[in-house]
């Protein structure tokens, strides 16, 4: 063996050792960062993303949020975000900055939440490092330096990523992302945040907190010393009131911010289902989820969690014991989505089996598990019909307060639509289709014709 | 069957346009590979017509090398996609992260378009020599045409003389073992390049290059310059208007039209005064017309598809699109027409 070969072997060995150590290292901690996305129609979506590494790029954060997006990689190092959840520019057909031709320049602008205000990012999402506790904003609009652009709404990190879970992790997460968890979902929607000196004060309440589906109540608030006041991401006056008619149990969050910090306070409106809907099955049940998820998720949410009463495999045993008659937060199902009315719960169940820890605000998941008995039939997430790109697909109008905690592996999770909104999800039509076959046959035929001409030409010219 | 040594430069230009448009407008590997195959057939039929033509083989090899280098670059830097092949540790700068099949495919198709373009231009250069192309330039920019012709021929000439020098040194028993051994190759290359430049300058001087071609008086010249300035200004204002005032389309269109008309008039007026004689007019033979018709058909089909149904040409392996390329036989079949020159060319003995 030559010296060079030995050197190459040594380098390869060093590479693998490095890879092994750092991969093991990456599994240790769970960091979280929030994403606030303001869509062209003003809707706001909030997603909490967890990651095992010390820091990830803003682009990775977006990718792991599970949203559908199109990123243009033509510009060399780093990608440009063209579309999020099919809102924006349908890149290879349109230009990535299709609304930025001339003076009017609207695009997906990138912001960081720094010192209580949104700041326009000075670098691209591929170059920016997101660390634990960061809050990142994406806003469709006139992004620019300073305050003149269209900024994402003012939110607190606690709105996006709820307080750390009191989950007791019973199993060590392994590299294959078959993490097992016992998320004890304790409803603790504590509103106040530790404050520094002259931070704003908030009083926020509802006339009634127990509602029957279809009825309404009035939210009232007064704030002192706040510069910005937002109710569920919408900017509101310093004091005021608003009538709300939630269809399902929902939490409303009021955030008052000034230069010293911000205070969030929430009101939980518990909605009892009307009599035609069966009451939720009792909680405190044990469901065994056998995830069929592998390290390389090829298709989005075709994974089927199969709840069975017998723990068949020792892989995953999330025991959810949710106290209280009602989950605190749940995805709002304002417009029932086309596939089935069970879809939200179904999806949330799909969410659970890939989540190593569940946080306290993660009650949607608890509710999903509570719904599990109704899902005993093979629960395949029905893929939604894809919308034409660049269309007017509406994003969810709901504040999403579900913490999405993914396995700490670097594998990007399959796309799961948490919110129960009817945003289209990249369906499984990325795979091979039989409809492609006639085209491929024609291709082979044309290639054969060209090859025959080439062979004839070469023979006639008398090469060789 | 009629065969020809080569075809009319216009026919070849149409062939070039028909081959280049798909290579520029799609990244679909299926169409690109068909274009590549058709071009390779034509390239093989042309053979090595001249020492200058021989040098294009080096270009194609260089393109292939670039392609091979670009694939790992894209694969290692774009960590996007769902079909993860292998995951590198996140702690590694730039390349750390998931290496996906999508990014590999993207690098592959991008490089394929590059190689196809190189091969197309190599074929065109072998087929049409610069002197014939030069004759196609309009009279009034003859000077610019000559300069462009020299510039285009520069690198192939260098490659050709490099090969000749290397062969000559090999005959003398010269072998390249290290950096020192390159010197006997580089020095003659520099000397020949300088000599060729001097020779070219002398021959151009002898033919009266740079003399007064356009017979004008001062008034006409000023008018022409003014019209040229106005035309360019109107064109610039029109393009700016499209970008900055998208609602005033009519004004921008008028400006663009006026600018183009002024420029065309200025060119026509200048060209009118240039009297050039042609030593040899190219007669259109039947084979020339067949090549022209076939190339224009392919060009029109592709241009129509490009304008009417851009989704057919779309290929972007990253989500949310599919990594499987689609194929429309209607769009793929015209590539056979690009191989027509190969059939009609006279075989080399």
Boltz contact constraints between the chains, C-beta under 6 A:
constraints:
  - contact:
      token1: [A, 19]
      token2: [B, 89]
      max_distance: 6.0
  - contact:
      token1: [A, 22]
      token2: [B, 89]
      max_distance: 6.0
  - contact:
      token1: [A, 22]
      token2: [B, 91]
      max_distance: 6.0
  - contact:
      token1: [A, 23]
      token2: [B, 89]
      max_distance: 6.0
  - contact:
      token1: [A, 26]
      token2: [B, 90]
      max_distance: 6.0
  - contact:
      token1: [A, 53]
      token2: [B, 90]
      max_distance: 6.0
  - contact:
      token1: [A, 68]
      token2: [B, 320]
      max_distance: 6.0
  - contact:
      token1: [A, 71]
      token2: [B, 80]
      max_distance: 6.0
  - contact:
      token1: [A, 73]
      token2: [B, 78]
      max_distance: 6.0
  - contact:
      token1: [A, 77]
      token2: [B, 77]
      max_distance: 6.0
  - contact:
      token1: [A, 92]
      token2: [B, 314]
      max_distance: 6.0
  - contact:
      token1: [A, 92]
      token2: [B, 316]
      max_distance: 6.0
  - contact:
      token1: [A, 93]
      token2: [B, 310]
      max_distance: 6.0
  - contact:
      token1: [A, 102]
      token2: [B, 243]
      max_distance: 6.0
  - contact:
      token1: [A, 102]
      token2: [B, 244]
      max_distance: 6.0
  - contact:
      token1: [A, 102]
      token2: [B, 246]
      max_distance: 6.0
  - contact:
      token1: [A, 103]
      token2: [B, 244]
      max_distance: 6.0
  - contact:
      token1: [A, 296]
      token2: [B, 84]
      max_distance: 6.0
  - contact:
      token1: [A, 298]
      token2: [B, 83]
      max_distance: 6.0
  - contact:
      token1: [A, 410]
      token2: [B, 87]
      max_distance: 6.0
  - contact:
      token1: [A, 410]
      token2: [B, 90]
      max_distance: 6.0
  - contact:
      token1: [A, 426]
      token2: [B, 319]
      max_distance: 6.0
  - contact:
      token1: [A, 426]
      token2: [B, 320]
      max_distance: 6.0
  - contact:
      token1: [A, 430]
      token2: [B, 322]
      max_distance: 6.0
  - contact:
      token1: [A, 432]
      token2: [B, 324]
      max_distance: 6.0
  - contact:
      token1: [A, 436]
      token2: [B, 324]
      max_distance: 6.0
  - contact:
      token1: [A, 439]
      token2: [B, 327]
      max_distance: 6.0
  - contact:
      token1: [A, 442]
      token2: [B, 329]
      max_distance: 6.0
  - contact:
      token1: [A, 443]
      token2: [B, 30]
      max_distance: 6.0
  - contact:
      token1: [A, 443]
      token2: [B, 327]
      max_distance: 6.0
  - contact:
      token1: [A, 446]
      token2: [B, 34]
      max_distance: 6.0
  - contact:
      token1: [A, 446]
      token2: [B, 332]
      max_distance: 6.0
  - contact:
      token1: [A, 449]
      token2: [B, 336]
      max_distance: 6.0
  - contact:
      token1: [A, 450]
      token2: [B, 37]
      max_distance: 6.0
  - contact:
      token1: [A, 450]
      token2: [B, 38]
      max_distance: 6.0
  - contact:
      token1: [A, 450]
      token2: [B, 339]
      max_distance: 6.0
  - contact:
      token1: [A, 453]
      token2: [B, 41]
      max_distance: 6.0
  - contact:
      token1: [A, 453]
      token2: [B, 339]
      max_distance: 6.0
  - contact:
      token1: [A, 454]
      token2: [B, 41]
      max_distance: 6.0
  - contact:
      token1: [A, 457]
      token2: [B, 41]
      max_distance: 6.0
  - contact:
      token1: [A, 457]
      token2: [B, 44]
      max_distance: 6.0
  - contact:
      token1: [A, 457]
      token2: [B, 45]
      max_distance: 6.0
  - contact:
      token1: [A, 457]
      token2: [B, 342]
      max_distance: 6.0
  - contact:
      token1: [A, 458]
      token2: [B, 44]
      max_distance: 6.0
  - contact:
      token1: [A, 460]
      token2: [B, 347]
      max_distance: 6.0
  - contact:
      token1: [A, 461]
      token2: [B, 347]
      max_distance: 6.0
  - contact:
      token1: [A, 461]
      token2: [B, 348]
      max_distance: 6.0
